[in-house]
Amino acid sequence: MIHYDDSIDFTSPFIIQFNNDPNGRISNKNDLKDYFSRALNKFQDLHFELLNTFLSVNSLVIHYKSVNNMIAAEYLEFNDHGKIIQVKAHYLNSF
């Protein structure tokens, strides 16, 4: 969790399921840690297959195969200290 800024803005359709939050958003590192714990409890054999990475200035997109072979892309934005300040998780036709 050290690579996330304390004021992380993290959005994902999975947050809607695991946190019962219709906005699908987490806005602090402690809540993100709790969310990850719930997700890891549900998907105990969780693993990812990296497909591509796309680099830009202060941001990165990771394209990968996710839970249940869903195709995913995550946009990550970094602050000046190299901490992740924003994540937007996207899934191909999965929700």
N, CA, C and O of each residue as an XYZ file, in Angstrom:
380
protein
N       0.812     -1.198      0.000
C       0.000      0.000      0.000
C       0.859      1.266      0.000
O       0.330      2.373     -0.108
N       2.165      1.112      0.119
C       3.022      2.297      0.210
C       3.088      3.083     -1.094
O       3.488      4.247     -1.090
N       2.706      2.472     -2.201
C       2.770      3.191     -3.476
C       1.539      4.061     -3.724
O       1.485      4.778     -4.723
N       0.541      4.009     -2.822
C      -0.650      4.856     -2.935
C      -0.523      6.073     -2.025
O      -0.045      5.969     -0.895
N      -0.953      7.222     -2.527
C      -1.040      8.425     -1.710
C      -2.187      8.262     -0.709
O      -3.148      7.540     -0.975
N      -2.084      8.927      0.432
C      -3.134      8.823      1.458
C      -4.498      9.265      0.942
O      -5.526      8.763      1.398
N      -4.515     10.194      0.001
C      -5.786     10.706     -0.518
C      -6.114     10.111     -1.890
O      -6.616     10.807     -2.773
N      -5.831      8.837     -2.056
C      -6.079      8.136     -3.317
C      -7.542      8.286     -3.753
O      -8.453      8.259     -2.927
N      -7.744      8.441     -5.040
C      -9.085      8.437     -5.635
C      -9.141      7.211     -6.542
O      -8.551      7.205     -7.622
N      -9.847      6.180     -6.104
C      -9.841      4.876     -6.764
C     -11.269      4.532     -7.170
O     -12.160      4.476     -6.322
N     -11.493      4.301     -8.465
C     -12.830      3.921     -8.926
C     -12.768      2.591     -9.666
O     -11.836      2.314    -10.422
N     -13.798      1.776     -9.421
C     -13.893      0.464    -10.055
C     -15.318     -0.050     -9.915
O     -15.962      0.188     -8.893
N     -15.819     -0.753    -10.927
C     -17.134     -1.374    -10.780
C     -17.169     -2.421     -9.665
O     -18.233     -2.700     -9.114
N     -16.019     -2.999     -9.331
C     -15.981     -3.969     -8.235
C     -16.279     -3.313     -6.890
O     -16.794     -3.968     -5.984
N     -15.966     -2.047     -6.754
C     -16.268     -1.338     -5.507
C     -17.776     -1.300     -5.285
O     -18.244     -1.370     -4.149
N     -18.521     -1.189     -6.357
C     -19.983     -1.212     -6.242
C     -20.422     -2.519     -5.591
O     -21.297     -2.518     -4.726
N     -19.824     -3.628     -6.000
C     -20.176     -4.941     -5.447
C     -19.666     -5.133     -4.024
O     -20.441     -5.462     -3.126
N     -18.378     -4.930     -3.815
C     -17.764     -5.271     -2.531
C     -18.049     -4.264     -1.428
O     -18.085     -4.628     -0.252
N     -18.250     -3.011     -1.788
C     -18.494     -1.979     -0.780
C     -19.946     -1.526     -0.748
O     -20.318     -0.674      0.058
N     -20.763     -2.097     -1.624
C     -22.163     -1.684     -1.722
C     -22.253     -0.162     -1.871
O     -23.055      0.500     -1.212
N     -21.412      0.366     -2.752
C     -21.323      1.809     -2.984
C     -21.686      2.088     -4.437
O     -20.926      1.728     -5.336
N     -22.828      2.718     -4.687
C     -23.256      2.942     -6.074
C     -22.327      3.853     -6.865
O     -22.387      3.872     -8.095
N     -21.467      4.611     -6.182
C     -20.524      5.483     -6.884
C     -19.280      4.738     -7.352
O     -18.572      5.213     -8.240
N     -19.010      3.581     -6.767
C     -17.837      2.805     -7.149
C     -16.531      3.516     -6.870
O     -15.563      3.359     -7.614
N     -16.496      4.299     -5.798
C     -15.326      5.143     -5.528
C     -14.842      4.982     -4.089
O     -15.630      4.860     -3.151
N     -13.518      4.985     -3.951
C     -12.852      5.015     -2.645
C     -11.926      6.219     -2.658
O     -11.248      6.478     -3.652
N     -11.896      6.953     -1.551
C     -11.116      8.193     -1.562
C     -10.115      8.307     -0.415
O      -9.722      9.413     -0.045
N      -9.702      7.180      0.147
C      -8.597      7.222      1.110
C      -7.951      5.843      1.204
O      -8.564      4.827      0.876
N      -6.724      5.832      1.649
C      -5.926      4.610      1.633
C      -6.445      3.551      2.605
O      -6.364      2.361      2.301
N      -6.966      3.940      3.746
C      -7.483      2.952      4.699
C      -8.678      2.196      4.129
O      -8.763      0.975      4.261
N      -9.597      2.917      3.500
C     -10.747      2.253      2.879
C     -10.314      1.379      1.704
O     -10.901      0.325      1.459
N      -9.290      1.817      0.982
C      -8.777      1.015     -0.129
C      -8.189     -0.297      0.387
O      -8.384     -1.353     -0.216
N      -7.481     -0.226      1.484
C      -6.910     -1.434      2.088
C      -8.019     -2.410      2.489
O      -7.894     -3.614      2.263
N      -9.091     -1.906      3.075
C     -10.226     -2.753      3.452
C     -10.872     -3.388      2.218
O     -11.228     -4.566      2.227
N     -11.015     -2.595      1.165
C     -11.589     -3.094     -0.089
C     -10.726     -4.215     -0.668
O     -11.243     -5.256     -1.073
N      -9.416     -4.001     -0.706
C      -8.517     -5.035     -1.217
C      -8.613     -6.308     -0.378
O      -8.570     -7.411     -0.921
N      -8.743     -6.163      0.931
C      -8.876     -7.338      1.806
C     -10.134     -8.132      1.475
O     -10.093     -9.360      1.401
N     -11.251     -7.436      1.276
C     -12.498     -8.121      0.912
C     -12.368     -8.811     -0.449
O     -12.829     -9.938     -0.625
N     -11.749     -8.137     -1.393
C     -11.587     -8.716     -2.731
C     -10.686     -9.948     -2.687
O     -10.978    -10.956     -3.331
N      -9.602     -9.870     -1.936
C      -8.699    -11.020     -1.837
C      -9.356    -12.183     -1.107
O      -9.054    -13.343     -1.387
N     -10.236    -11.886     -0.192
C     -10.971    -12.939      0.501
C     -11.924    -13.650     -0.461
O     -12.088    -14.868     -0.391
N     -12.545    -12.894     -1.349
C     -13.479    -13.480     -2.317
C     -12.745    -14.234     -3.430
O     -13.177    -15.311     -3.839
N     -11.654    -13.678     -3.911
C     -10.874    -14.284     -5.004
C      -9.524    -14.731     -4.449
O      -8.504    -14.081     -4.679
N      -9.526    -15.832     -3.725
C      -8.323    -16.267     -3.021
C      -7.205    -16.724     -3.947
O      -6.039    -16.697     -3.553
N      -7.523    -17.138     -5.152
C      -6.485    -17.540     -6.104
C      -6.248    -16.454     -7.153
O      -5.907    -16.745     -8.299
N      -6.433    -15.221     -6.749
C      -6.324    -14.081     -7.651
C      -4.947    -14.009     -8.304
O      -3.915    -14.095     -7.639
N      -4.963    -13.852     -9.612
C      -3.730    -13.601    -10.352
C      -4.081    -12.807    -11.603
O      -5.227    -12.799    -12.052
N      -3.082    -12.146    -12.150
C      -3.273    -11.292    -13.315
C      -2.293    -11.701    -14.404
O      -1.208    -12.214    -14.129
N      -2.695    -11.464    -15.638
C      -1.800    -11.672    -16.771
C      -1.631    -10.336    -17.481
O      -2.580     -9.801    -18.054
N      -0.427     -9.809    -17.439
C      -0.143     -8.524    -18.064
C      -0.189     -8.671    -19.579
O       0.439     -9.565    -20.145
N      -0.942     -7.781    -20.232
C      -1.038     -7.785    -21.692
C      -0.227     -6.644    -22.302
O       0.513     -6.851    -23.264
N      -0.365     -5.442    -21.746
C       0.360     -4.269    -22.246
C       0.455     -3.214    -21.161
O      -0.306     -3.221    -20.194
N       1.397     -2.312    -21.339
C       1.452     -1.103    -20.526
C       1.598      0.084    -21.467
O       2.242     -0.005    -22.512
N       0.996      1.184    -21.079
C       1.032      2.409    -21.871
C       1.493      3.535    -20.955
O       0.883      3.786    -19.916
N       2.572      4.211    -21.342
C       3.172      5.243    -20.514
C       2.866      6.630    -21.045
O       2.743      6.842    -22.252
N       2.745      7.571    -20.114
C       2.595      8.973    -20.457
C       3.275      9.793    -19.367
O       4.014      9.252    -18.545
N       3.028     11.078    -19.363
C       3.599     11.960    -18.348
C       2.777     11.820    -17.071
O       1.588     12.137    -17.062
N       3.395     11.352    -16.001
C       2.749     11.169    -14.697
C       1.568     10.206    -14.711
O       0.724     10.256    -13.816
N       1.495      9.334    -15.707
C       0.409      8.355    -15.710
C       0.831      7.089    -16.448
O       1.819      7.059    -17.182
N       0.042      6.058    -16.221
C       0.306      4.738    -16.772
C      -1.038      4.048    -16.966
O      -1.944      4.203    -16.146
N      -1.168      3.295    -18.037
C      -2.330      2.423    -18.218
C      -1.802      0.997    -18.274
O      -0.889      0.679    -19.036
N      -2.396      0.154    -17.451
C      -2.041     -1.264    -17.426
C      -3.200     -2.040    -18.043
O      -4.339     -1.936    -17.589
N      -2.903     -2.807    -19.069
C      -3.890     -3.629    -19.773
C      -3.599     -5.074    -19.382
O      -2.486     -5.558    -19.591
N      -4.581     -5.765    -18.819
C      -4.307     -7.091    -18.273
C      -5.550     -7.969    -18.274
O      -6.670     -7.498    -18.471
N      -5.321     -9.250    -18.051
C      -6.404    -10.204    -17.849
C      -6.588    -10.329    -16.346
O      -5.630    -10.554    -15.607
N      -7.827    -10.180    -15.906
C      -8.136    -10.064    -14.489
C      -8.946    -11.259    -13.993
O      -8.860    -12.358    -14.541
N      -9.715    -11.026    -12.970
C     -10.584    -12.018    -12.349
C     -11.490    -12.653    -13.402
O     -12.055    -11.958    -14.246
N     -11.621    -13.959    -13.345
C     -12.490    -14.695    -14.278
C     -12.175    -14.391    -15.742
O     -13.069    -14.379    -16.588
N     -10.903    -14.147    -16.031
C     -10.427    -13.860    -17.391
C     -11.023    -12.601    -18.009
O     -11.042    -12.460    -19.232
N     -11.509    -11.691    -17.177
C     -12.009    -10.416    -17.703
C     -10.829     -9.586    -18.205
O      -9.767     -9.559    -17.583
N     -11.026     -8.919    -19.321
C     -10.011     -8.013    -19.845
C     -10.192     -6.665    -19.152
O     -11.296     -6.123    -19.092
N      -9.088     -6.135    -18.630
C      -9.149     -4.906    -17.846
C      -8.075     -3.927    -18.297
O      -7.053     -4.308    -18.867
N      -8.340     -2.663    -18.024
C      -7.347     -1.606    -18.200
C      -7.487     -0.669    -17.012
O      -8.591     -0.247    -16.665
N      -6.371     -0.351    -16.400
C      -6.382      0.577    -15.272
C      -5.526      1.785    -15.609
O      -4.379      1.669    -16.039
N      -6.125      2.941    -15.400
C      -5.420      4.210    -15.541
C      -4.905      4.594    -14.160
O      -5.680      4.670    -13.206
N      -3.608      4.835    -14.048
C      -2.996      5.250    -12.788
C      -2.312      6.593    -12.998
O      -1.550      6.771    -13.949
N      -2.588      7.528    -12.108
C      -1.949      8.843    -12.163
C      -1.070      9.018    -10.930
O      -1.455      8.643     -9.822
N       0.110      9.590    -11.131
C       1.101      9.727    -10.072
C       1.313     11.196     -9.709
O       1.221     12.079    -10.562
N       1.600     11.442     -8.422
C       1.947     12.801     -8.006
C       3.449     13.022     -8.181
O       4.156     12.146     -8.681
N       3.926     14.178     -7.775
C       5.345     14.516     -7.944
C       6.276     13.663     -7.090
O       7.488     13.664     -7.305
N       5.720     12.937     -6.123
C       6.520     12.068     -5.254
C       6.471     10.608     -5.698
O       7.007      9.729     -5.022
N       5.822     10.354     -6.843
C       5.737      8.998     -7.366
C       4.651      8.145     -6.742
O       4.594      6.940     -6.989
N       3.792      8.747     -5.940
C       2.678      8.015     -5.324
C       1.465      8.051     -6.251
O       1.236      9.034     -6.956
N       0.703      6.976     -6.238
C      -0.509      6.916     -7.056
C      -1.591      7.749     -6.386
O      -1.921      7.540     -5.218
N      -2.140      8.700     -7.142
C      -3.183      9.569     -6.597
C      -4.557      9.272     -7.194
O      -5.582      9.651     -6.627
N      -4.572      8.593     -8.336
C      -5.857      8.270     -8.960
C      -5.745      6.961     -9.727
O      -4.764      6.712    -10.428
N      -6.776      6.128     -9.578
C      -6.890      4.890    -10.348
C      -8.308      4.816    -10.881
O      -9.273      5.055    -10.155
N      -8.420      4.484    -12.148
C      -9.719      4.218    -12.760
C      -9.620      2.853    -13.430
O      -8.896      2.679    -14.410
N     -10.359      1.886    -12.887
C     -10.340      0.522    -13.418
C     -11.480      0.355    -14.415
O     -12.620      0.738    -14.152
N     -11.152     -0.220    -15.552
C     -12.120     -0.433    -16.634
C     -12.109     -1.910    -17.015
O     -11.062     -2.557    -17.011
N     -13.292     -2.432    -17.344
C     -13.417     -3.840    -17.713
C     -14.197     -3.953    -19.011
O     -15.184     -3.246    -19.212
N     -13.757     -4.835    -19.883
C     -14.370     -5.013    -21.190
C     -15.661     -5.817    -21.066
O     -15.627     -7.018    -20.796
N     -16.788     -5.157    -21.263
C     -18.103     -5.817    -21.325
C     -18.355     -6.803    -20.194
O     -18.881     -7.890    -20.432
N     -17.991     -6.446    -18.975
C     -18.090     -7.407    -17.879
C     -19.137     -7.069    -16.841
O     -19.508     -7.930    -16.044
N     -19.616     -5.855    -16.828
C     -20.556     -5.467    -15.776
C     -21.867     -5.034    -16.376
O     -22.789     -4.669    -15.647
